[in-house]
Amino acid sequence: MAGNPRFGKRIRELREAKKRTDPAFSLRRFAQALNMSATFISKMETGQFDPPSAENIKKMAELLGADPYELLQLAGKPDPALLEMVTQQPRAVADFLRTAGEKGATEEDIRKLTRRLEGQR
């Protein structure tokens, strides 16, 4: 079956939640902001159409005040920025991930490393 019902359901939930706080935020307005058709959005939400590109999913997240990584994961799409990093530094990224896995790094360990690296910028 084409489409992704879990992704579509989540988009609909987020869009309807946004509409409760902003009654003018209709399906048509959402579609226009994304430069997509309302029919496409409707069919995507019901799982009849596949999710859009990763870039459009990130735009959706921004408009809906959602976590783009959650939506990308639900859509089964990688973040283009991560793909670029892997393409540019494949060995370093693979070595890092392999080492983190072998050492049993937890999510918190990885978040600590991330915060440490962010502090170096």
N, CA, C and O atoms as a GROMACS GRO file, in nm:
protein
  484
    1MET      N    1   0.084  -0.119   0.000
    1MET     CA    2   0.000   0.000   0.000
    1MET      C    3   0.088   0.124   0.000
    1MET      O    4   0.182   0.134   0.078
    2ALA      N    5   0.056   0.216  -0.085
    2ALA     CA    6   0.130   0.343  -0.088
    2ALA      C    7   0.092   0.424   0.034
    2ALA      O    8  -0.011   0.399   0.098
    3GLY      N    9   0.174   0.520   0.065
    3GLY     CA   10   0.143   0.609   0.176
    3GLY      C   11   0.207   0.565   0.307
    3GLY      O   12   0.273   0.461   0.315
    4ASN      N   13   0.185   0.647   0.407
    4ASN     CA   14   0.242   0.621   0.539
    4ASN      C   15   0.139   0.670   0.642
    4ASN      O   16   0.144   0.785   0.686
    5PRO      N   17   0.046   0.582   0.682
    5PRO     CA   18  -0.062   0.624   0.772
    5PRO      C   19  -0.014   0.683   0.905
    5PRO      O   20  -0.075   0.777   0.956
    6ARG      N   21   0.094   0.630   0.962
    6ARG     CA   22   0.144   0.683   1.090
    6ARG      C   23   0.190   0.828   1.075
    6ARG      O   24   0.159   0.913   1.158
    7PHE      N   25   0.265   0.855   0.968
    7PHE     CA   26   0.312   0.990   0.943
    7PHE      C   27   0.192   1.082   0.920
    7PHE      O   28   0.183   1.189   0.979
    8GLY      N   29   0.101   1.039   0.832
    8GLY     CA   30  -0.016   1.122   0.801
    8GLY      C   31  -0.100   1.152   0.924
    8GLY      O   32  -0.146   1.265   0.941
    9LYS      N   33  -0.119   1.052   1.008
    9LYS     CA   34  -0.198   1.072   1.131
    9LYS      C   35  -0.132   1.176   1.221
    9LYS      O   36  -0.199   1.261   1.279
   10ARG      N   37   0.000   1.168   1.232
   10ARG     CA   38   0.073   1.263   1.318
   10ARG      C   39   0.063   1.405   1.263
   10ARG      O   40   0.046   1.500   1.339
   11ILE      N   41   0.075   1.420   1.132
   11ILE     CA   42   0.063   1.554   1.071
   11ILE      C   43  -0.077   1.609   1.098
   11ILE      O   44  -0.092   1.725   1.135
   12ARG      N   45  -0.178   1.526   1.079
   12ARG     CA   46  -0.315   1.571   1.104
   12ARG      C   47  -0.332   1.613   1.251
   12ARG      O   48  -0.393   1.716   1.279
   13GLU      N   49  -0.280   1.533   1.344
   13GLU     CA   50  -0.290   1.569   1.487
   13GLU      C   51  -0.225   1.704   1.514
   13GLU      O   52  -0.283   1.789   1.582
   14LEU      N   53  -0.106   1.724   1.459
   14LEU     CA   54  -0.034   1.850   1.480
   14LEU      C   55  -0.108   1.967   1.415
   14LEU      O   56  -0.118   2.075   1.473
   15ARG      N   57  -0.159   1.945   1.295
   15ARG     CA   58  -0.230   2.052   1.224
   15ARG      C   59  -0.358   2.089   1.297
   15ARG      O   60  -0.391   2.207   1.310
   16GLU      N   61  -0.432   1.989   1.345
   16GLU     CA   62  -0.555   2.018   1.417
   16GLU      C   63  -0.527   2.086   1.551
   16GLU      O   64  -0.604   2.172   1.595
   17ALA      N   65  -0.418   2.049   1.617
   17ALA     CA   66  -0.380   2.116   1.742
   17ALA      C   67  -0.346   2.263   1.714
   17ALA      O   68  -0.383   2.351   1.792
   18LYS      N   69  -0.276   2.288   1.605
   18LYS     CA   70  -0.242   2.426   1.568
   18LYS      C   71  -0.368   2.505   1.536
   18LYS      O   72  -0.379   2.623   1.570
   19LYS      N   73  -0.464   2.440   1.471
   19LYS     CA   74  -0.588   2.508   1.436
   19LYS      C   75  -0.668   2.546   1.561
   19LYS      O   76  -0.739   2.646   1.560
   20ARG      N   77  -0.657   2.468   1.668
   20ARG     CA   78  -0.728   2.502   1.792
   20ARG      C   79  -0.675   2.632   1.852
   20ARG      O   80  -0.751   2.707   1.914
   21THR      N   81  -0.547   2.660   1.834
   21THR     CA   82  -0.490   2.784   1.886
   21THR      C   83  -0.493   2.896   1.783
   21THR      O   84  -0.484   3.013   1.819
   22ASP      N   85  -0.507   2.861   1.655
   22ASP     CA   86  -0.514   2.958   1.546
   22ASP      C   87  -0.622   2.912   1.448
   22ASP      O   88  -0.592   2.842   1.352
   23PRO      N   89  -0.749   2.951   1.473
   23PRO     CA   90  -0.861   2.903   1.391
   23PRO      C   91  -0.845   2.929   1.240
   23PRO      O   92  -0.909   2.861   1.159
   24ALA      N   93  -0.763   3.024   1.203
   24ALA     CA   94  -0.743   3.052   1.060
   24ALA      C   95  -0.647   2.951   0.995
   24ALA      O   96  -0.631   2.951   0.873
   25PHE      N   97  -0.584   2.867   1.075
   25PHE     CA   98  -0.486   2.771   1.022
   25PHE      C   99  -0.559   2.648   0.966
   25PHE      O  100  -0.566   2.544   1.031
   26SER      N  101  -0.612   2.662   0.848
   26SER     CA  102  -0.687   2.556   0.783
   26SER      C  103  -0.594   2.465   0.704
   26SER      O  104  -0.475   2.493   0.688
   27LEU      N  105  -0.650   2.356   0.656
   27LEU     CA  106  -0.575   2.266   0.570
   27LEU      C  107  -0.526   2.341   0.446
   27LEU      O  108  -0.412   2.324   0.404
   28ARG      N  109  -0.613   2.426   0.389
   28ARG     CA  110  -0.574   2.504   0.271
   28ARG      C  111  -0.459   2.600   0.302
   28ARG      O  112  -0.365   2.614   0.224
   29ARG      N  113  -0.468   2.666   0.416
   29ARG     CA  114  -0.362   2.761   0.454
   29ARG      C  115  -0.229   2.686   0.474
   29ARG      O  116  -0.124   2.734   0.432
   30PHE      N  117  -0.234   2.572   0.538
   30PHE     CA  118  -0.115   2.489   0.559
   30PHE      C  119  -0.056   2.449   0.424
   30PHE      O  120   0.064   2.462   0.402
   31ALA      N  121  -0.142   2.401   0.335
   31ALA     CA  122  -0.096   2.359   0.203
   31ALA      C  123  -0.033   2.475   0.126
   31ALA      O  124   0.071   2.459   0.064
   32GLN      N  125  -0.097   2.593   0.131
   32GLN     CA  126  -0.042   2.710   0.062
   32GLN      C  127   0.095   2.748   0.117
   32GLN      O  128   0.185   2.782   0.041
   33ALA      N  129   0.110   2.742   0.249
   33ALA     CA  130   0.239   2.777   0.310
   33ALA      C  131   0.349   2.681   0.266
   33ALA      O  132   0.467   2.717   0.264
   34LEU      N  133   0.310   2.560   0.230
   34LEU     CA  134   0.407   2.460   0.185
   34LEU      C  135   0.420   2.456   0.033
   34LEU      O  136   0.503   2.382  -0.022
   35ASN      N  137   0.338   2.537  -0.035
   35ASN     CA  138   0.334   2.536  -0.182
   35ASN      C  139   0.297   2.396  -0.233
   35ASN      O  140   0.355   2.345  -0.329
   36MET      N  141   0.197   2.337  -0.167
   36MET     CA  142   0.143   2.206  -0.204
   36MET      C  143  -0.008   2.219  -0.219
   36MET      O  144  -0.067   2.319  -0.178
   37SER      N  145  -0.068   2.120  -0.278
   37SER     CA  146  -0.213   2.123  -0.292
   37SER      C  147  -0.279   2.070  -0.164
   37SER      O  148  -0.225   1.983  -0.096
   38ALA      N  149  -0.396   2.123  -0.135
   38ALA     CA  150  -0.472   2.075  -0.019
   38ALA      C  151  -0.511   1.929  -0.040
   38ALA      O  152  -0.519   1.853   0.057
   39THR      N  153  -0.534   1.888  -0.163
   39THR     CA  154  -0.568   1.749  -0.192
   39THR      C  155  -0.452   1.658  -0.154
   39THR      O  156  -0.472   1.552  -0.093
   40PHE      N  157  -0.330   1.698  -0.190
   40PHE     CA  158  -0.213   1.619  -0.154
   40PHE      C  159  -0.203   1.605  -0.003
   40PHE      O  160  -0.184   1.494   0.048
   41ILE      N  161  -0.215   1.716   0.070
   41ILE     CA  162  -0.204   1.712   0.216
   41ILE      C  163  -0.312   1.620   0.274
   41ILE      O  164  -0.283   1.537   0.360
   42SER      N  165  -0.434   1.634   0.227
   42SER     CA  166  -0.544   1.552   0.277
   42SER      C  167  -0.518   1.404   0.254
   42SER      O  168  -0.536   1.322   0.344
   43LYS      N  169  -0.476   1.369   0.134
   43LYS     CA  170  -0.450   1.229   0.102
   43LYS      C  171  -0.327   1.176   0.175
   43LYS      O  172  -0.321   1.058   0.209
   44MET      N  173  -0.229   1.262   0.198
   44MET     CA  174  -0.113   1.222   0.275
   44MET      C  175  -0.154   1.193   0.420
   44MET      O  176  -0.110   1.096   0.480
   45GLU      N  177  -0.240   1.280   0.475
   45GLU     CA  178  -0.285   1.262   0.613
   45GLU      C  179  -0.365   1.133   0.632
   45GLU      O  180  -0.363   1.075   0.740
   46THR      N  181  -0.433   1.089   0.529
   46THR     CA  182  -0.511   0.965   0.540
   46THR      C  183  -0.430   0.843   0.498
   46THR      O  184  -0.482   0.731   0.496
   47GLY      N  185  -0.302   0.863   0.465
   47GLY     CA  186  -0.215   0.752   0.432
   47GLY      C  187  -0.226   0.704   0.289
   47GLY      O  188  -0.173   0.599   0.254
   48GLN      N  189  -0.293   0.781   0.204
   48GLN     CA  190  -0.307   0.742   0.064
   48GLN      C  191  -0.185   0.783  -0.020
   48GLN      O  192  -0.154   0.719  -0.120
   49PHE      N  193  -0.118   0.890   0.022
   49PHE     CA  194   0.001   0.937  -0.049
   49PHE      C  195   0.121   0.929   0.045
   49PHE      O  196   0.108   0.942   0.166
   50ASP      N  197   0.237   0.908  -0.016
   50ASP     CA  198   0.363   0.906   0.060
   50ASP      C  199   0.394   1.044   0.114
   50ASP      O  200   0.348   1.145   0.060
   51PRO      N  201   0.473   1.050   0.222
   51PRO     CA  202   0.518   1.180   0.272
   51PRO      C  203   0.599   1.254   0.166
   51PRO      O  204   0.655   1.192   0.075
   52PRO      N  205   0.605   1.387   0.177
   52PRO     CA  206   0.685   1.465   0.081
   52PRO      C  207   0.834   1.450   0.109
   52PRO      O  208   0.876   1.367   0.190
   53SER      N  209   0.913   1.531   0.043
   53SER     CA  210   1.058   1.529   0.060
   53SER      C  211   1.097   1.567   0.203
   53SER      O  212   1.018   1.625   0.277
   54ALA      N  213   1.219   1.532   0.239
   54ALA     CA  214   1.269   1.566   0.373
   54ALA      C  215   1.266   1.716   0.396
   54ALA      O  216   1.233   1.761   0.506
   55GLU      N  217   1.301   1.794   0.295
   55GLU     CA  218   1.299   1.940   0.310
   55GLU      C  219   1.158   1.990   0.338
   55GLU      O  220   1.139   2.078   0.422
   56ASN      N  221   1.058   1.934   0.269
   56ASN     CA  222   0.921   1.975   0.295
   56ASN      C  223   0.872   1.928   0.432
   56ASN      O  224   0.791   1.996   0.495
   57ILE      N  225   0.919   1.815   0.476
   57ILE     CA  226   0.884   1.768   0.610
   57ILE      C  227   0.940   1.864   0.715
   57ILE      O  228   0.873   1.894   0.814
   58LYS      N  229   1.060   1.912   0.693
   58LYS     CA  230   1.119   2.009   0.787
   58LYS      C  231   1.038   2.140   0.786
   58LYS      O  232   1.022   2.202   0.891
   59LYS      N  233   0.989   2.181   0.670
   59LYS     CA  234   0.903   2.300   0.662
   59LYS      C  235   0.772   2.277   0.738
   59LYS      O  236   0.723   2.365   0.809
   60MET      N  237   0.717   2.157   0.722
   60MET     CA  238   0.594   2.122   0.795
   60MET      C  239   0.618   2.134   0.946
   60MET      O  240   0.537   2.192   1.018
   61ALA      N  241   0.728   2.078   0.991
   61ALA     CA  242   0.760   2.082   1.134
   61ALA      C  243   0.769   2.226   1.183
   61ALA      O  244   0.717   2.259   1.290
   62GLU      N  245   0.832   2.311   1.105
   62GLU     CA  246   0.845   2.452   1.143
   62GLU      C  247   0.708   2.518   1.154
   62GLU      O  248   0.680   2.587   1.251
   63LEU      N  249   0.624   2.496   1.055
   63LEU     CA  250   0.490   2.556   1.056
   63LEU      C  251   0.403   2.503   1.170
   63LEU      O  252   0.319   2.575   1.224
   64LEU      N  253   0.424   2.377   1.205
   64LEU     CA  254   0.341   2.314   1.307
   64LEU      C  255   0.401   2.323   1.448
   64LEU      O  256   0.339   2.281   1.545
   65GLY      N  257   0.522   2.378   1.459
   65GLY     CA  258   0.588   2.386   1.589
   65GLY      C  259   0.625   2.248   1.641
   65GLY      O  260   0.617   2.223   1.761
   66ALA      N  261   0.665   2.160   1.549
   66ALA     CA  262   0.695   2.021   1.585
   66ALA      C  263   0.844   1.993   1.571
   66ALA      O  264   0.919   2.072   1.515
   67ASP      N  265   0.884   1.879   1.623
   67ASP     CA  266   1.022   1.834   1.614
   67ASP      C  267   1.045   1.776   1.474
   67ASP      O  268   0.984   1.675   1.439
   68PRO      N  269   1.132   1.836   1.394
   68PRO     CA  270   1.153   1.786   1.258
   68PRO      C  271   1.209   1.644   1.256
   68PRO      O  272   1.180   1.567   1.164
   69TYR      N  273   1.288   1.608   1.356
   69TYR     CA  274   1.348   1.475   1.358
   69TYR      C  275   1.244   1.368   1.386
   69TYR      O  276   1.255   1.257   1.334
   70GLU      N  277   1.144   1.400   1.467
   70GLU     CA  278   1.034   1.306   1.490
   70GLU      C  279   0.960   1.281   1.359
   70GLU      O  280   0.931   1.167   1.325
   71LEU      N  281   0.930   1.388   1.287
   71LEU     CA  282   0.855   1.374   1.162
   71LEU      C  283   0.937   1.302   1.055
   71LEU      O  284   0.884   1.220   0.982
   72LEU      N  285   1.065   1.333   1.046
   72LEU     CA  286   1.151   1.263   0.950
   72LEU      C  287   1.156   1.113   0.982
   72LEU      O  288   1.151   1.030   0.892
   73GLN      N  289   1.166   1.081   1.110
   73GLN     CA  290   1.172   0.941   1.151
   73GLN      C  291   1.041   0.871   1.115
   73GLN      O  292   1.043   0.761   1.060
   74LEU      N  293   0.927   0.933   1.144
   74LEU     CA  294   0.798   0.873   1.110
   74LEU      C  295   0.784   0.852   0.959
   74LEU      O  296   0.724   0.754   0.914
   75ALA      N  297   0.840   0.944   0.882
   75ALA     CA  298   0.831   0.935   0.736
   75ALA      C  299   0.932   0.836   0.679
   75ALA      O  300   0.924   0.800   0.561
   76GLY      N  301   1.026   0.792   0.762
   76GLY     CA  302   1.129   0.701   0.713
   76GLY      C  303   1.229   0.768   0.622
   76GLY      O  304   1.281   0.708   0.529
   77LYS      N  305   1.255   0.897   0.651
   77LYS     CA  306   1.346   0.975   0.566
   77LYS      C  307   1.462   1.028   0.649
   77LYS      O  308   1.442   1.077   0.760
   78PRO      N  309   1.583   1.017   0.597
   78PRO     CA  310   1.698   1.073   0.669
   78PRO      C  311   1.705   1.224   0.652
   78PRO      O  312   1.656   1.280   0.554
   79ASP      N  313   1.765   1.289   0.749
   79ASP     CA  314   1.788   1.433   0.741
   79ASP      C  315   1.895   1.460   0.635
   79ASP      O  316   2.004   1.404   0.643
   80PRO      N  317   1.865   1.543   0.538
   80PRO     CA  318   1.964   1.571   0.433
   80PRO      C  319   2.097   1.622   0.488
   80PRO      O  320   2.202   1.595   0.430
   81ALA      N  321   2.094   1.696   0.597
   81ALA     CA  322   2.219   1.747   0.654
   81ALA      C  323   2.306   1.632   0.706
   81ALA      O  324   2.428   1.635   0.694
   82LEU      N  325   2.242   1.530   0.762
   82LEU     CA  326   2.318   1.414   0.809
   82LEU      C  327   2.374   1.334   0.692
   82LEU      O  328   2.488   1.286   0.697
   83LEU      N  329   2.296   1.321   0.588
   83LEU     CA  330   2.345   1.252   0.469
   83LEU      C  331   2.468   1.323   0.412
   83LEU      O  332   2.564   1.259   0.370
   84GLU      N  333   2.462   1.455   0.410
   84GLU     CA  334   2.575   1.533   0.360
   84GLU      C  335   2.700   1.509   0.446
   84GLU      O  336   2.810   1.494   0.394
   85MET      N  337   2.680   1.504   0.577
   85MET     CA  338   2.792   1.480   0.667
   85MET      C  339   2.853   1.342   0.643
   85MET      O  340   2.975   1.327   0.638
   86VAL      N  341   2.769   1.243   0.627
   86VAL     CA  342   2.817   1.108   0.601
   86VAL      C  343   2.889   1.102   0.467
   86VAL      O  344   2.991   1.035   0.453
   87THR      N  345   2.836   1.172   0.369
   87THR     CA  346   2.899   1.175   0.237
   87THR      C  347   3.035   1.242   0.241
   87THR      O  348   3.130   1.197   0.177
   88GLN      N  349   3.045   1.351   0.317
   88GLN     CA  350   3.169   1.427   0.325
   88GLN      C  351   3.275   1.360   0.412
   88GLN      O  352   3.394   1.370   0.385
   89GLN      N  353   3.228   1.291   0.519
   89GLN     CA  354   3.323   1.231   0.614
   89GLN      C  355   3.280   1.088   0.650
   89GLN      O  356   3.257   1.059   0.768
   90PRO      N  357   3.270   1.001   0.552
   90PRO     CA  358   3.211   0.869   0.578
   90PRO      C  359   3.288   0.787   0.681
   90PRO      O  360   3.226   0.725   0.768
   91ARG      N  361   3.420   0.787   0.674
   91ARG     CA  362   3.498   0.705   0.768
   91ARG      C  363   3.488   0.760   0.910
   91ARG      O  364   3.469   0.683   1.004
   92ALA      N  365   3.499   0.891   0.926
   92ALA     CA  366   3.494   0.950   1.061
   92ALA      C  367   3.358   0.927   1.126
   92ALA      O  368   3.350   0.894   1.244
   93VAL      N  369   3.251   0.945   1.048
   93VAL     CA  370   3.116   0.926   1.103
   93VAL      C  371   3.096   0.779   1.140
   93VAL      O  372   3.044   0.748   1.248
   94ALA      N  373   3.137   0.689   1.052
   94ALA     CA  374   3.123   0.546   1.080
   94ALA      C  375   3.205   0.506   1.202
   94ALA      O  376   3.157   0.431   1.287
   95ASP      N  377   3.329   0.555   1.211
   95ASP     CA  378   3.413   0.524   1.327
   95ASP      C  379   3.350   0.573   1.456
   95ASP      O  380   3.350   0.503   1.557
   96PHE      N  381   3.297   0.695   1.454
   96PHE     CA  382   3.234   0.751   1.573
   96PHE      C  383   3.115   0.666   1.616
   96PHE      O  384   3.103   0.629   1.733
   97LEU      N  385   3.026   0.635   1.521
   97LEU     CA  386   2.907   0.557   1.555
   97LEU      C  387   2.943   0.416   1.601
   97LEU      O  388   2.883   0.365   1.696
   98ARG      N  389   3.038   0.355   1.536
   98ARG     CA  390   3.082   0.221   1.574
   98ARG      C  391   3.140   0.222   1.716
   98ARG      O  392   3.107   0.136   1.797
   99THR      N  393   3.224   0.319   1.744
   99THR     CA  394   3.285   0.328   1.876
   99THR      C  395   3.180   0.354   1.983
   99THR      O  396   3.183   0.293   2.090
  100ALA      N  397   3.088   0.445   1.955
  100ALA     CA  398   2.980   0.474   2.052
  100ALA      C  399   2.900   0.347   2.080
  100ALA      O  400   2.866   0.320   2.195
  101GLY      N  401   2.871   0.270   1.976
  101GLY     CA  402   2.796   0.145   1.994
  101GLY      C  403   2.875   0.041   2.072
  101GLY      O  404   2.820  -0.025   2.160
  102GLU      N  405   3.004   0.026   2.039
  102GLU     CA  406   3.088  -0.073   2.107
  102GLU      C  407   3.107  -0.040   2.254
  102GLU      O  408   3.118  -0.129   2.338
  103LYS      N  409   3.111   0.089   2.285
  103LYS     CA  410   3.132   0.133   2.424
  103LYS      C  411   3.000   0.140   2.502
  103LYS      O  412   2.999   0.171   2.620
  104GLY      N  413   2.890   0.110   2.434
  104GLY     CA  414   2.760   0.112   2.501
  104GLY      C  415   2.713   0.251   2.538
  104GLY      O  416   2.649   0.270   2.641
  105ALA      N  417   2.745   0.348   2.454
  105ALA     CA  418   2.704   0.486   2.481
  105ALA      C  419   2.552   0.493   2.489
  105ALA      O  420   2.480   0.441   2.403
  106THR      N  421   2.504   0.558   2.593
  106THR     CA  422   2.361   0.579   2.610
  106THR      C  423   2.320   0.708   2.539
  106THR      O  424   2.404   0.784   2.493
  107GLU      N  425   2.191   0.729   2.530
  107GLU     CA  426   2.142   0.854   2.472
  107GLU      C  427   2.196   0.973   2.550
  107GLU      O  428   2.234   1.075   2.491
  108GLU      N  429   2.198   0.961   2.681
  108GLU     CA  430   2.249   1.072   2.764
  108GLU      C  431   2.398   1.095   2.736
  108GLU      O  432   2.442   1.211   2.730
  109ASP      N  433   2.476   0.989   2.719
  109ASP     CA  434   2.619   1.004   2.686
  109ASP      C  435   2.634   1.082   2.555
  109ASP      O  436   2.718   1.172   2.545
  110ILE      N  437   2.555   1.048   2.457
  110ILE     CA  438   2.564   1.115   2.327
  110ILE      C  439   2.520   1.261   2.339
  110ILE      O  440   2.580   1.349   2.277
  111ARG      N  441   2.417   1.287   2.419
  111ARG     CA  442   2.372   1.425   2.439
  111ARG      C  443   2.481   1.507   2.510
  111ARG      O  444   2.501   1.624   2.478
  112LYS      N  445   2.551   1.448   2.605
  112LYS     CA  446   2.661   1.518   2.673
  112LYS      C  447   2.771   1.553   2.574
  112LYS      O  448   2.823   1.665   2.575
  113LEU      N  449   2.806   1.459   2.489
  113LEU     CA  450   2.907   1.487   2.386
  113LEU      C  451   2.861   1.599   2.293
  113LEU      O  452   2.939   1.686   2.255
  114THR      N  453   2.736   1.595   2.257
  114THR     CA  454   2.680   1.698   2.170
  114THR      C  455   2.691   1.835   2.235
  114THR      O  456   2.736   1.932   2.173
  115ARG      N  457   2.649   1.844   2.361
  115ARG     CA  458   2.657   1.973   2.433
  115ARG      C  459   2.802   2.020   2.443
  115ARG      O  460   2.831   2.139   2.428
  116ARG      N  461   2.892   1.928   2.467
  116ARG     CA  462   3.034   1.964   2.476
  116ARG      C  463   3.085   2.019   2.343
  116ARG      O  464   3.157   2.119   2.340
  117LEU      N  465   3.049   1.954   2.234
  117LEU     CA  466   3.092   2.001   2.101
  117LEU      C  467   3.028   2.135   2.067
  117LEU      O  468   3.093   2.220   2.007
  118GLU      N  469   2.901   2.154   2.104
  118GLU     CA  470   2.835   2.281   2.079
  118GLU      C  471   2.904   2.394   2.154
  118GLU      O  472   2.910   2.506   2.104
  119GLY      N  473   2.957   2.366   2.271
  119GLY     CA  474   3.028   2.466   2.350
  119GLY      C  475   3.160   2.508   2.288
  119GLY      O  476   3.214   2.613   2.322
  120GLN      N  477   3.213   2.426   2.198
  120GLN     CA  478   3.341   2.456   2.133
  120GLN      C  479   3.325   2.548   2.013
  120GLN      O  480   3.425   2.597   1.960
  121ARG      N  481   3.203   2.573   1.969
  121ARG     CA  482   3.183   2.658   1.850
  121ARG      C  483   3.202   2.802   1.879
  121ARG      O  484   3.188   2.885   1.789
   0.00000   0.00000   0.00000
